[in-house]
Amino acid sequence: MSFALSAFEAFYVPVPEDKTAATKIVEEFKSLFEDQTKQKVGQNLKYDVLVLCKYGVKVAGPFFDTMLAHYVLEPNTRKHGMDYLSEVYLNYTPVSITSLIGPKGKNQKSMRDIPQEEISDYACEDADITLRLKRVFEPMLENAGLAKLFHEIESPLLGVLADMEQEGINLDSDSLKELSNELLNDAQTVEQEIYELAGANFNIASPKQVGEILFDHLKIDSKPKKTKTGQYQTNEEILKKYAPKHEIVDKILDFRELVKLRNTYVDPLPELVHADGRIHTTYNQIIAATGRLSSEAPNLQNIPVRTERGRAIRKAFIAKDAKHTLLAFDYSQVELRIMASLSVDEGMIQAFKDGEDIHASTAAKVFGVGLDEVNREMRSKAKAVNFGIAYGQGSFGLAQNLGISRTEAKEIIDAYFEKFASVKQYMDASIEKARDKGYCETIMGRVLPLRDINSANGTVRSQAERIAINAPIQGSAADIIKVAMLDIHEFLLNSDFKTKMLLQVHDELVFDVPKNELEEITPIIEEKMANAYKLAVPLVVDSGTGDN
């Protein structure tokens, strides 16, 4: 461990390999780490918090993470490492880890192999630079008007995420092993069907060979698209268009899905289970510029849900034991509610206040029919427009999305803007404001610089314009759920409830709940989520429980 209290001076505490002896030394610092009156400054602090947790230390905030501070100041860059920050902000190049333990690879040494004197300088420099960076970033956050977002949302959230990562979620590895065999059998069956339809054996996993079979051998299109290297395009989007032309296409898509599910989720997930039988993902706070969290090793935010096989994978995530149940809450149409609120569109606000089905209500207005005359097709078109508009999508995108002509798509969008004039005004104003200021911001003041908003290149500029419309909406949704997580975590810490927050999947939170607490805890969490922020329309929260 290394500590710095003033610039250019730091202290190194060697910790032996033996866990009992190590714990003894760490315990001498326990009161310091757990003192809520002392701010803890670090670079990627969540990692340190989790390491100390293994030694029975519950590090208490307030936190100041220099990596997070830089992310809040510069959300568009992927570079938040200490060496980079030191060079840019302190004009100093630190001793690199590779100069100590060698480059990555099988011959790389461990810190345990390095003489203490050498480690001492390296470790002390780490602590010193981090403290000096903190002193650079603190006034920068103040001057940029980002101190509140940093101190009240991002910093305390790292403690919440550390607790969630520590808790993990239970995985039924046996069911995944069974599923793996099923997928393998299905893939082999589909493979044979493909060979029969093609009249030849080929490598289905090779895009090049798939192209040759479809276009040279079966000739399903006389003018197929090619890539820059001259081979046929066979990505999912392209193949879906060819599905009506030959039954082999659906089979190839099916084969790809089976292989992907097996290789991406079904086989790797059991390998990632810790000794406690649980999966512990890592949440990233510094990846998405809009403020959304991402999850890795494994990514638990993208477990498939749209297909039956995907849902079979979700079934492997189970409650702690027979006395617990999983409880999930999600915000209903949060981004559309934010859009209604930001645009102050009376029609939309009223529809949400009256608890109407917003897509049906939009369809009624756009197609000029009564609410009771809206059919499924109208509703799904209106839904595509609602979400498309929130993402800054134009008629070309909508036409592709719905498989309709650009003319029809343009008519639908024009009708939409006629009925929801304030939404159009909001979009135009968002772009104007971004042009003027060079950035857009969320309801909690998170800033996203838009350096290309005045670009002379039309494609680049229109991409920035789409971000100017969508980022405040998506970023505000991220802000709201983060506030809810902080409130719920704080409540659970100071209560006798044994309920644990496990996962965040964008607009959704998942908990492990003792069954005897279910009835009491459900309305409390719902209320905390619904009141995380006051919009012009109510925030609606749906919940559901299950063994998996």
N, C-alpha and C positions, 0 to 999 in steps of 0.2 A: 504494500500500500504506500502511496505517496501523498503528501499534503503540502499546500502552499497557503500562507496567510498574508504574505506581502510580496510584491514583485521582486524577481531575481533572487528569491530565497525559498528553498523547499526542503522537505524532510522525507526520508525513505525508511520504511519499516519492513525489514525482511520477514517473510512468513515461511516456515518450513513446510516440507511436503506432507509430513504426517498430519492427518486430519485432526487428531486430538490436540496435538501441540499447536496447530494452526488456529483451531477454535479458541484455545486459551488466549492467544495473542489478540485475536479479533475481539474477544470479549472485553479486553481492556478499553476498547474504543466504542463499545456498545452504547454507553450513555451519551456519547457525543453524536453518534449516528442517529439515535432515537430522540434527540432533543429537538422539539418542535420550534424552539426559538432561534435555532441556528440555520441559516441558509446553506444548502449544500450546492456547490458549484462543480460542474463536471462536463466532460465532452462525451456525448452518448451515455448519459447518466443511467438510463433504464438498465443498461447492461450491468453496471456496477451494483445497482440496487438488487438485481436478480442474483448476482454472484454472492453478495453479502447475505442474502436470504438463505442460501445453502448453509450458512454458518450461524443460523438462528438470530440474525440481526434484521429488524424491520426498519429500514432507513425512512426517516420522516422528512417531509418537506419543511419549509418551502424549498423548491428546487430552482436552480438556474442552469439550464443545459445550453452550452455554447453552440452546439450543433443545431438545436431547435431554434435558438435565437437567430442564427444565420438563415435558417430556413424561412422563418417568419419575415425576415428582411429581404431575402432573395429567393422566393419560392420557385422561380423558373429554372434555377440551376440545379444540377445533380451533385455539384461539388460542395460537400459540407464537412470534409475530413479535416482533422486538426492540422496536418502538415500544410495543406492548401490554405487554410484560414490564417495560419501563422505567416506564411509567405506574403499573402495579400494584405493583411491588416497590421502585421507587426514587422514586416520586411525582414523576417528571420527564417532561415531554413533549419528545422529541427533535425536531430539525429534520427535517421530512418530505422525502422524496426529491422529491415533486411540487412542493414550494415551490422546488426548485432547477431541475428539468428540465421542469416543467409536467405536466398530467394526461395519462393514457394516450391515445394517438391519433396521427394522422399528423403532428401538429405538435409532438409531444413531442421535446425536444432530447436529445442524448446528453451524457454526462459530459464528453466532449471539448470541447463548446461552452461549458463553464462556466469563468469565470476561476479560476485556481489558488487564490487567497486564499479564495474561497467554498467550493471543494471541500475545502480544507485543514480548515476548521472542521467541516464535515459529516463528513469521514472520521475526524478525530481523535475527534469525539464518539462515533462508532460503536465505535471500539476501547475508549474509556474506559468507555462504558456496559456493553459486553460484559464487561469485567474486573470492574466493580462488581457485575454480576448474578452472575457466577461466585462472588463472595465472599458473596453472599446465599444462593445455592443449595447451596453445599458443606455448610454446617452443617445445612441443611434435609434434604439427602439422608441425612446421618449420623443425624439425629434420627428420621427416618422408617424407618430400617433398610434404605434403598435404595442405600446407597453401593456395596456389593459388586456389585449388579446393574448399576449405572451404570458403575463403573470397570472391571469385569471382562468385561462382555458388551456393553452398548450402545456405549460409547465406542470400544473397539478395533474393533467391527464396522464403524464408519463408514469405517475405512481399508480393510477387506475389500471393502465395497460400492463404494468409489471405484475399486478395482482392477478389479472385475467390470464396472463401467460403462465404464471406460476400454478394457477388452478388447473388449466388444461381441460380437455373434454374426453369422456370415456369412449373408447372405440371397441366395437365387436369385431376383432380381427378374424375370428373363425368364419363369420358370415361373408367377409370379403374374400377369404380363400375359396369358399364355395362359389362365390360369384365369379371369381377369376377363372375357374374351370368352366363354368357355364359360358362365359364370354369367349373363351378359347374354342369351345365346341361350336358355338354359333359362328365364330369367324371362319372356322374350317369348313362349315357347311356352306356359308355364303361364298367362300373362295371357290369351292367346286362348282357352284351355280354360275359364278362369273365365267369360269373357264369354259363351261358348256355353252353359255350364251355367246362367248367370244369365238368359240371354235378353236381356241389356242390357249396354251399356258403362258403366263407372263408374270412379272413382278408387280402386283397390285399396289405395293407401297412406293413404286417409282412413278412420279408424275409424268416423266418422259415416256415410259412404256404405256401408261394409261392413255396418253395423248395419241400415240401411234396406233394403238388398238382401236380407239374410238374414231379417229379421223382418217387414218390411212387404210386400216383394215375393214372397219364396219362402215366408214364413210357417212357418219350421221350428220355431217355438215360440210357443205362444199367450200365455205370460206371461214374456217375456224380462226379464232384470235391466236396470235403467237406472242411469246415473251421477247424481251430484247435479245436474248441469246438464240432466238429462232426456234425454240421448242413450243409445242402447243400448250395453251393455258388450260389447266385442269383444276383450278381451285374450286372450293365449295360453291361460291357464288355463280361461277361459270357453269359448273356441272348441273346445278339446280335448274337452270334454264333449259338444259337438254333432257331433263328427266322425262318429259312427255314423248320425246322422240324415240327412246329405246329403253327397254326395261333394265338393261345392264347398268345404266347410270345410277338408278336408285340403289342397286346392289353394291356398287362401288362406294357410294356415300355411306351405306350401311356398314360395309366392311371397315371403312375408315373410322367410323364412330366406335365400333367395337374395339379396334386396336387402340384408339386414343384413350378410351375410358380405362382399358386394362393397363396401359403403360403410364398414364398420367395419374390415375387415382387408385385403382383397385390393388395393383401390386405394390406401389411405393408406400401407401398409407400405413399398412401394418409394420413396415420397416422403421417408421418414424415414431412408433409407440415407445414411451419411456418405461423405466422399470415399474412405475406406478400404474401401468396399463392405460395411461392417458396420452393424448396427443397434445403437445404444447406448441402452438403456432407462435410466430413472432410478428408483432404489429409494427408497421412502419408509419411514423408520423411525418416523415420528410420527403416522401416520394411524389405524391400528387400535389400539383400547384394549387388546386382548388381547396385543399385542406382535408380531402377525403383520406381515410386511413386505408392502408393496404396490408395484406397479410401474406407471409411467406414461410416456407419450410415447416409444414405445407401451407399453401394458400387455401384458407378455409372460407374465403369469400366467393369462390367460383365453383363450388361443388354443384354439378349440373342438376337442374330441376325440371327442365322442359320435357325430357323424355322419360319413359318408364324405366329404362336402364339407369339413367342418371339418378332417379329417385331411389333406386335400389341401393346406390352408394350412400345416399343420405341416411338410409335406414341403419347403416352401420354406426352412426353417431348416436350413442345411447345415454340414458340417465345414469347417474352415479351407481345406484343399486336399486333393489326392489322398493326401498322406502322413499326414493326420490323420483321426480318426474322432470322432464325438460319443459320449460315455459318460455315461449317466444312472443315478443311484442314487435309490431312494426307500424311505422307511420304510414297512414293511408294517403297516397298521392301527395306527399309532402312538397314535391317540387312545383306541382300545379298550384298548391295553396300559397306557396311563396310567390309564384308568378302573379296570382290574383292580388296578393297583398302589395307587391312592389308596383304593379301597374295601376292599382286602385281602380280596377275595372268593376263598375257597379253590378253588371250582369253576372259576372263570375263570382264576385263576393256574395251576392244574394243566393246564387245556386248552392254555394258551399254552406252558407248560414242556414239555408232551408234543408240541408242534408240531402239535396238531390244527387242523383247519379250524374256526375259532372260530364261524362262522355255523352250520355243520352241527352242531357240538357244542351250541350254544345251542338249535337247533331240536329236537335229540334230547331235551333236558331239558324244554323248554317243551311239546312235543307228546307227551311221554311214550313215545317210540319208541326203538329201538336206532339207533346211529349209521349202520348200514348200511341202515336203512329210511327215512332222511331223503330226501325227494324235492326236486326243484328249487323247487317252490312253497313248501314248508316252509322251505327254506334262505333264499329271498328274503324271506319274512316275518320270519324271525329276524334277517336282516341289517338290515332296516328298523327292527326293534325295537332292536337293538344300537346303531345310529347315532342313532336317535331318542332313546333314553334318554340317551345322551351329550350330546344337545342339549336335554335337559329337556323333550322332547316328551310330550304327554299322549295320551289315547285319540282325541281329536278330530283331532289332527295325524296320528296313525298311520292312522286310518280314511281320511283324505283321500289320504294318501301311497300306500296300498295299494289304494284303491278298494273298501274293505269297510265293513260297517256299524260304527257306534260300539260296538255291543254286542260284536261279535266282536273289535274292537280292544281293548276293555276286558278281555275274557277272556284275550287273548294277553298283555297287559301284566301282569294279575294273576298268570297262570301264571309269567311271567318273574320277577316279584318274589318269588314263592314259592320258586323254584329258586335265585335269586340274591339272597338276603335281605340280604347285606352291601352290595349295590349300592343297595338301597332305603335302608338305614341311612345309607350315605355321602351319598346325595342329601338326606335329611332333615337330616343333621348339617351339610351345606354351607349349607343355607338358614338353619338355626338360628345357625350361626357368623356368617353374613353379617348376620343381624338384630341380633346382639349387638354385632359389631364395626363394622358399616356398610361393610364391604368384603370381597372375597374375594382369595385370592392363589394364585400358581403355585408349583411346586416350587422355583423359584429365588428366590422372595420378591418377584416382581413383584406390585404391589398394584393392584387395580381397585376404586375406590370405588363403592358401590351406594347412591346417595342415596335411591332409591325403595323400598328393601327393606321399609320399614315404612309405606309409603303407605296411606292410607285407601281409595284408589281400587283396587279389586280387579284391574282390567286392568293398570294400571301396576305394581302389586305383583307380579302373577304373571309379568310380563315380567322384572322384576328377579330373581325366584326362578329363572327359567330361566337367566339369566346367571350366577347364583351357582353353578349346577350345571356349566354348560358352560365358562365363562371359565377356571376353573383347569385344565380338561382341554386346551382349545384353546391357552391361553396357555403351558402347560407344554410342549406340542408345539413351539410357536414358540421357547421357550427352548432346548429340546434341539437343534433344527437350527442355531440360532445358535452354540451351543457347538461343534457339529461343524464349522461353517464356519470358526470361528476356529482350531480345531485343524488343519484341513486346509490353510488358508491359510498358517499358521505353518510347517507341515511343508514345503509346496511352496517357500516363500521360502528356506528354509534347506537345500534339496536341489538336486541338479543336474537334476531333472526339468523338462521343458518343458511339462508339462501345465498347463492354465489352467482355473480355475473361471469359468464364464460366467453361469449363471442359477440362481436359486432360485425354485422354484414350490411354495411352502408345505412339503410333506413331501419335496420332490425337489430334487436338485442335478444340474446338467448341466455337463459338462466338454468341452473340446477337447483331445484326446489324440493325440500322435504315435503312429502305429501300433506303432512299435518299443518303446513304453513300456507299452502296454496290459496285457500279462500281469503286469508287475511292479506297476503302480500300482493296479490294480483291488482286490486284497485289502487294500492299505494304506488306501485311502479307506473301503472297507467296514468295516474294523476301527475306524477313527476314528469313523465314524458310529455303529456299534454300541456303542461305549464312551463316547459323549458324556455319558451319565448312567446311573447304576445304578438300574434299576427293580426291582420284585419279580419281573418277568418279563423275558426277554431282548428286546432291541430287535433286530428282524430287518430286514435291509437287502437289497433286491433290486436287481440292476443289469442294464443292457442297453446294447448299442452299435448304432450305425447311421450311415450316411452323412448321414442327415437325421433 
